[in-house]
Amino acid sequence: MKNLDCIFKPKRIAIIGASPDPKKIGHQIIKNVIEGGFAGEIIPINSGAADVLGHKGYKSLSDVPEGVDLVVIAIPAPFVMAVMEECARRRVGAVAIITSGFGEVGKIEEEKRLKKIADDNNIALLGPNIFGLAYVPNKLNASFGPKDIHPGKIAFITQSGALGIGLMGWTVMKKIGLAALVNVGNKADIDEQDLITYFNKDKNIDVILIYMEGIKDGLKFLKTKIEKPTVILKVGRSSRGAKAAASHTGSLSGSDKIYDGVFKQLGILRANTFMEAFSWSRALSLPQPKGEDTVIITNGGGIGVATTDECEACGIKILDDPAWLEAKFRSTMPDFGSTKNPIDVTGGAGVEGYRQACKIAFAEERIKSVIVLYCETAVTDPMDIARAVEEAFEASGHNKPVVVSMVGGERTRTALEYLNEHHIPASSLIDMSVSSLKILYTWAEIKARAASRAVLEKPPAEVNKILDAVKAQGRDILMEHEARQVMELCGVPTPKWGFARSADEAVKIADSKGMYPLAMKIASPDIVHKSDVGGVVLNIRDGKELREKFEGMMVRIKKACPDAHLLGVNLIQMVSGIECIVGITTDPQFGPAVMFGLGGVFVEALKDVVFRVVPFDASEAKRMIGEIKAKKILEGFRGFKADKDSIIKTLIAVQKLAPLVKEIDINPLLTNQDGSYAVDARIVLK
Ligand code: ACO
């Protein structure tokens, strides 16, 4: 990996295109570098060798007497390549190319050449097509974005330039503190994965926040190690949005559900909106909760109930011990107040009620996190409440997380700003405050995970033999009995089954395996829609019926499809249970991915499926099962309860086939209290 210190901690910066003309982007960049207070050397370079804002100018990099760590290029695209070559000759450490007009307009080859020069000369290349970068601890603002940055501990990485500039201003207004701001643009070289890896080691950064449209190198991204809370806002969820993203950045947006799976697998926190992304990022600087019990302090019943609902919906546990709460909090409120969590200090509550309640909530070991709510009243200035909360939090030594939600007018807005400035996440939206607290619990769960021990196992040699035979026959789709055999060999649980060429053989197999009741299906490479030609019979109860049905089926099929080559019949034990689906698909970005979801008629309508990229281990498979929206159905439905262990076994076993297949559909995988059964499997080879 390239050393990114030259980007963020340079000692000497040259800005190519730094013009004396204030209308030029190059001028704005050098102005920001100077006004940002950068302490190192600043070197403007322009065709006229003009000095800019008091700094000595040069005609070209070759004229600069000493070495340069970071070169910022802001000249028109046709001249960039020559300057890049010059950077290589001058052994520059890093280059940030502001210039547009490369990959995003189809000039892929030019962009590849820039990357090659960078790689051959170990230059860290940021861009092209960016507004620049900023690194607050070094007072470096090498961008043409706003001058002011609210200092903090978040590293904000953005693919989009315009949006990045807009949000840069927004973070100042919202008092969201940034340590770094990086626009990755076309990502010819440095991408999110490099930056996450670099910022993981940076003590000035607590949280990494990424705005992303698409990933360029999925396999590289899969190697990302998440060591700090990392929030991603990945747009392009809708198919139209994905198309817009692809045309905007020239990068593939991939299937959104697979992105979702990748983020979960890596331990990345995916936000849905800008507001959520920034609120979470702010909250993730709070202390980690050391347990589950949460206390809500409020001056209003309604807001308390609404917040309790939000907590329940997202799985935040509200401390429920009325006697204990009464003993602890009664002194903070009038007689008509309620200690039943929400702790309702009542509408007439003055600052003292809040101060005391907060003090107790922060001090009590049993309480692990705190939500403070306030509805603006004429009795109290919201700013006084904000100060009381902040003072109590400060006095407690920040030993547990607290979030605040206040509803009111102009005075409330000022109070919320005050709290945010003092690193207490505060919002006028209850759901945002609750989800900000929830994200701390999610991150704690991610941190507590054991390192994944996922190893991709090879399938037994017999599987390769079957697949080779299929290919030798010029087919890429396995027949039903072949698919069943492959599943079984890999360890995917299947119902009892057999393949028979005659009625005698069918009865012998079914009797010996105890398969009744069973289903019988015709096996022929020439018959795709078996039911349409009478090639499926269900619920055969004994050997006599099996013999009869076999003979009847043969007569029917020979009549309906006289030219079909009949191999025999598949016999499958009838099983019942909850219908699930397990599949494998090959994603162009991330490679093979396993899908799990609710199957049957629901699969198309609800699309209630989740993905993980291969390989993954049993704990990841368990999380997949817990992620589907219909997970409650798995707990019990029409007398069936899912056997999760055998679903996990299926999700692990099926991965063995991932390198060999293009796609697999196990539909349905029926699950009941006794086990799970791959009833039907369709396997398409690469
Ligand atoms: N060596 C030295 N100096 C040079 C060279 C060179 N090879 N080539 C040009 N210059 C000088 C010029 O003489 C000029 O200086 P001057 O004003 O003193 O004469 C200066 O560099 C700038 O060159 P211009 O030709 O005036 O270029 P201009 O500033 O108009 O445009 C730019 C350059 C801004 C890089 C433009 O090509 C571009 O790509 N703009 C888009 C940038 C962008 O939007 N990036 C994505 C950001 S994100 C977002 O979407 C907001």
Residues whose N, C-alpha, C, O or C-beta is under 5 A from the ligand:
A	BS01	ACO	G17 A18 S19 P20 D21 K24 I25 G26 I45 N46 S47 K59 A74 I75 P76 A77 F79 I98 T99 S100 N129 I130 F131 G161 A162
